[in-house]
Every structure is written in C-alpha cells, then in structure tokens.
Amino acid sequence: MKTVSVDTMRALDAATIAGGVPGEVLMDRAGRAAAGEIRREIARGAWGRIGRLMVLAGRGNNGGDGYVVARDFAEHGPCPVVLLAAAPPESLRGAALHHARLLPGTVSCQVPAALPEDVFQAGDLIVDALLGTGTSGAPRAPFDQWIERINASGCPVVSLDIPSGLDGDTGGAPGAVVQADLTVTMALPKTGLLSEAGRPFCGRLRCVDIGFPAASVAAAAGTGEAVFAADVRPLLGRRDMAAHKGTFGSVLVLGGSRLYGGAPLLAGVAALRAGAGLATVLRPLGAAR
C-alpha cells in the first residue's frame, strides 16, 4: 500500500470532492469505517470490558470524524457514548458542522474549557479526534491539557487518522502527543505514522478505505510502501484440511552466537507464524537462550 505525504493526501481529498463526492460523504465513510474497526477490537476483547465510549472532538475535520463515530455507536452500540467537544458544535464549519448537527440527542455532548482529573474512569475507551494532519507545531490550549489527561488516564485510546500532536510527514513530536493503542488512518497511511519517530505513538495501525478513485491513488506521488494485513490476506487462501507440515515449505534459520542466541529462535517462531510448515534453527553450540 502506498504511503503519502500530508499534502498529497490533501490533494487526493480535494480531487475526490471536485470529482463529485461531497465532503460530507467522505467524512461519513471515514467515521463509519473507523467505528467498525473500533467495534471489532471491542468484540475480540482487546481492551477488556468497555463501559463507555469517550469521544474527544476537535474543531476541524478530525473532530467531524469523531462526531460520525459517536453517532455510529449511538445507533449500533455496543456501549453508551459521551462526546467532549473542544468547541461548541455550532461553531464548526463545512462537513464537520453537518455531522455535528446529526448527533442524536442520546449522546451526551459537553464543551468543557478544561478536562477535570476525574473525567475518565475504568472501563472507558477514549477516541482521540482532536487534531488531524492539518495542524503543525506543538498543540496549544486547550489541546495540550486534553492530551495530557488522555495519556494519564490509563484507558485504552484510539486515534482517528493520526495521534493528535504528531507531525504527519516526519512523525516528530514538537509538543504533547497522544499515545494511542490503535490508530485508524483514512484512505492511505501518512509517512509520519511509519517513521521511526512516529511509529511508537500509533499502537496498532489500521488503514480504512473511504472511496478515493483508484486511478487518482495510482497517479498520486508516494513516499514509500507499507504492507497491511488487508494486503496479504488475499494471497493466503484457504488451507486444505489434509495439509501437513511438508505442504507449506520449510525454513532454515542460521544465526546467533554463543552470547546471543535468542534472535534466530525468534526468527524461527516468526516463520511458523507467517505460515511455514517447518522451521529449523541452527545456532552455535552452547549459545545462550
């Protein structure tokens, strides 16, 4: 999958809208797809029992994605939703305002000037929709304080598109940055998410399709390539019930030293997890385990 810069992503978004797909539709696709990823993680028990979804929405399109996630969970569950907005919903613009107006009355929407220390509780799942790729530099008030509260909460955190405060191109952290357990990025991964500096803030990384034309994506300038589970899954196919270890090939790992013998063992286990039928590890005699 192609990785792109923030400017390329912005150009793809603008071109898709110019081609006839309203911004409100793109935002709805992004929020709904992100909600689906979050719901799947909850269903598999990734974070234990979740009692509330706490959506923290900013003032721009990233916040608009958060409003869509809140509405989706209000409509489909599996848990109640509280939305904490950094600005009054009526002050938003464009697609974000459109989706803020669609927020059902069953969602508690609050606009606190600052987050109190006890705003989060055990069993909360936090959705970070504060700052997207359109911001630069260190987060300013109130976002710096909100990010600090998120990171100190001890609750699992899902960031929409990019962890708030992270530079989308470099992965740099000029100020406070959300430490996410899962990042759901939209359309294509941004370069900063996969950089050495940015990757530790993202947690698990998922990329969701929001309907950019394939021709536009193919023609867009890329910064590199990333491999996601969705890229590999079509290549695996179904395994024959009568298969055995000789069916799927063998891997031989040669490596390690007398002092450092663990790396080849890890490589052997990785080969089995990747699908090899048989993995053989050869290490120096007496190598440390």
N, C-alpha and C positions, 0 to 999 in steps of 0.2 A: 504494500500500500504506500502511495506517495506521501511524503511529509512536505509541508508547505510553510512558508513564512506567513506572518500576520497580514502583510499587505496583499499577498496572493489570495489568502482566504477572504479578505475583504472584497477583492475584485471578483472572485467567484460568486460571492453572495450578491453583489450588485448586479452582475451579469445575469444571474438567475432571476432576480426580480425584474430586470429590464426585459427578460425573455417572456414574462407573463405570469410568473409565480409570485403572488403577493407576499410581502414580508411577514404578514400575519400568519400565512400558511406555513412558511419556513419555520417560524418560531413555534407554531403548534406542533409541527413534526419533530423539532428538536426536543421540546419539553416532553412530549408523549413518549418518544424513544428513550429518553433518559429515565422517565418514570418506569418504563418497562424493565430497564436494566436494574434499577434500584429494587423493584419488586421481586425480580428473580433472585437477587442477592439475599433479600429478606427470607424468601421462601426456602432457600437452601441453608438457612441458619447461619449465615456468615458472621452475624453480629449478635447472636442470641435473640432473646425476645425483645421486639421493638414495640414500645407502648405509644410513642408519638413521633410524627414526622415534623421536625422543626425546620421550616424553610426560611432562610435569611436572604432577602431580595434587595439588590441594589437599585440604582436609579436609571440604568440603561438596559440594553437588550439582554444582558446576562440576567438581570433581575426579571425581565419579561419571561425568560425560560423558566425561572423559578415559580412565577405565577402559574404557568402551564402545568408544571409538576404538581403544585399544590392543588390545582383544580382536578387533575387526573386522579390523585389519591383521594380527594373528596368524593369523586364519582365511583371509584372502583376499589377503594381500600388498599391494604388491609388494616390501616390504623388511622386514627384521627390526625388532623393537620393543624398546626399553628404557623402562621406566617408573620415574620418580623420584618417590617419594611424600613429601609433607611430613609425613605422619603414618602410623603403622602401619595397614595396611588394616583390621585387625580393630577399630580404634578408631573407624571410621566408623559412620554411622547411616543407617537408612532405605534408600532406593533406592540411595544410594552404596555402602553396605555390601553390599547384594545383588549389585551388579555387580562390586565388588571381589572377592567370593568366586567369581565366574565367570571371573576372569582365568586363562587357561591357563598351565600350567607352562612353556610355551615362551617366555613373556615374562619377561625379567629384571626383577624388581621390587626396587628398592633404596630404603632410607629413610635418606638421609644427613642429618646435622644441618646441614651447610652444603655448598654446591656448590664443589668444587675448581676452580681456574682452568682446568684442562685437561679438564673434564668433557665439553665439546663438541669435535667435530673436523670437519674439512672433509667435506662430504657429508651432514651431519646436517640433518634437518628437525625443528624444535622445535615441539611442540604445547603451548601455554600453556593449562592447565586449572587454574590456581592459585586465582584469586579471581573470583567472578562478580558479579552485580548485588546480592547480599545483603550486601556489605561496604561500609563507609563510612570516610572518613578515610584517612590515609596508611598504606600497608601496614606491618605490624610484622614483627619477626623470626619466622621465617626468610625471609619472603616478600620483604622489601626486598632482601636479599642475592641471592636467587634471580633476581629481576627484573633486578638489575644484571648478573648473569652472563649472562642471556639477551641483554640489549641489547649486551653487549660481545663476544658470541660471533662475530658476523659471519655467522651461519647464518640461513636463512630461518625465519620464525616465523609460525605460525597460531594465533590466539587463538580460543577457544571462547566464544561468546556475546558477550564483551566483553574488550578487553585488560585484563589484571589491573592493578588500581590506578586505573582510570578510573571516574569517577562516572557512573553510568548515566543520570542525569537531566540533568546540566549539562555533562558532558564535561570537567569540571575534573580537574586532576591535583594532589591535595594532597600527593603524595609520589612515590615511584618508580612508573613506569607502563611496561608492556611496549610496545615499538614493534613492531607487527605488520606483516607483509607481506600477510596475509589475515585477515579476521575473519569467522567463520561464526556469525551470530547466529540464535537459535532463535525460531521462530514469527512474531515481529514485531520490527522494528527498534526499539531503545530510543532515546529522544530524544537522549541524550548522544552516541551514535555519529555523529549527523549534525550536531551543533552545530559552530560554528566552532572551538571549543577542542578538541573530541574527535576530529573527523574526521581530523586528521593522524596520530593514533596507530593508526588502524584498517587502513591499507593498502586493498586491495580489499575490498569488503564484499559478502557473500552472506547471504541470508536463507533458511532451510530450514523447510519445513512439518513440524510434529510432531503434527498432528491435533487442534488445538483446534476445537470446533464452530463452523461458520461463523456461526451465529446469535449465539453469545457474542462472537465477534470483532466482528461488526457492531454489537452493542449496547455494546461497550466504549468508554470515553472515549478519544479520540485526542488527541495533541498536535500533529499535522500529517500530511502525506502525503509519501511517498517513492516514487520510481519506480525499479524494478529491471528488469534485463534480462528477468526472467520476466514482468513486467507488460506489456512491449512486444512480446515475441516473438509472442504470438497475433495481434497486429494486422498483422504484416508479411506473412504468407502466402508463397507460392512465386512467384518471378519467372518470367515467361514467357521461354522461350529466344529468342523472336523479338523481345523488347523492345529498345528503343534509348533514347538519352538523352532523347528527347521524350516517352517514355511516362510518366516518373516526375516530371514537373513541373520548373520552373525556379526558381532562387532568385537574386535580385539583392541584393547587399550594397553599401550606400553607407556609407562611413565613413573614418576615419583623418584624418590631417593631414600637412602636409609633413614634420614631425618624427616622427610616429608613424603609420607606415603598415602595421605588421605585424598589428594586430588584425583588420582586415577580411579579410586573407589567411587568417588562422586561421579566421575565421568561414566563409569560402568552402569551405575544406577540410572543416570540420565539417559543412557542409550536404551535401557529397558523401558523407561517411562515414555520415551519417544516412539517406541513400537518395535524395537529389535526383538527377535525371538530368543537370542542367546548372546550374552555378553561375557567375555573372558578378560580378566585383568591380570597383567603381568607386572610385578613390581620387584625391585631389588630384594634379595634375601635379607630378612631382618628389618625391613622397612617399618617405620613407626605407623601405628594405626591412628 
